Amino acid sequence: MNDTRSESGVPPITIRPSRDADLPQIQAIYAHHVLHGTGTFELEPPSLDEITRRRADVLGNGFSWLVAQRGEALLGYAYANLFRTRPAYRFTLEDSIYIAPEAVGQGVGRRLLEALLADCQARGCRQVLAVIGDSGNQASIALHAACGFEMNGVLRSVGWKFGRWLDVVMMQRALGEGADSSPA
């Protein structure tokens, strides 16, 4: 998943599986989004122990948690996990992607999402859902649309954060043969 491109002396961005040592930077990125953004409806940043538990759950379910790195800096992360735990949902995942504030607008999100989708498809998954906090989150909506997701609907005023009601945008993308055949 490495990228050998370089921009006039700037180290390249590498997409790779996360490591335990990445967890403090992952927690810091997510904490920023909890405290300052509406892409997540959490109100208090989870502890490092909780982020560690969440990552272990994703990995334990057989899915990847990817990071984007330039030099020593973690620029963002993405993972997919089960949309629901009931067995009939086992080929449908929900993605999550968060970018460090200093890396926004540099194409990191697209690189992470494309790598994540390829990984999910290789694992035999057929559908990926994006459950996007805040219908005003145009960057995430545009990113998912650019990666082939289609709008499925909006759940109006289902979250309350920063003194206002927030919508949830539902988007979906088929992987591989999607619903055109039975899963292997």
Beta strands, then each sheet from edge to edge (+ up, - down):
strand 1: 13-17
strand 2: 65-70
strand 3: 73-82
strand 4: 92-99
strand 5: 127-133
strand 6: 150-161
strand 7: 164-174
sheet 1: 1+ 2- 3+ 4- 5- 7+ 6-
end
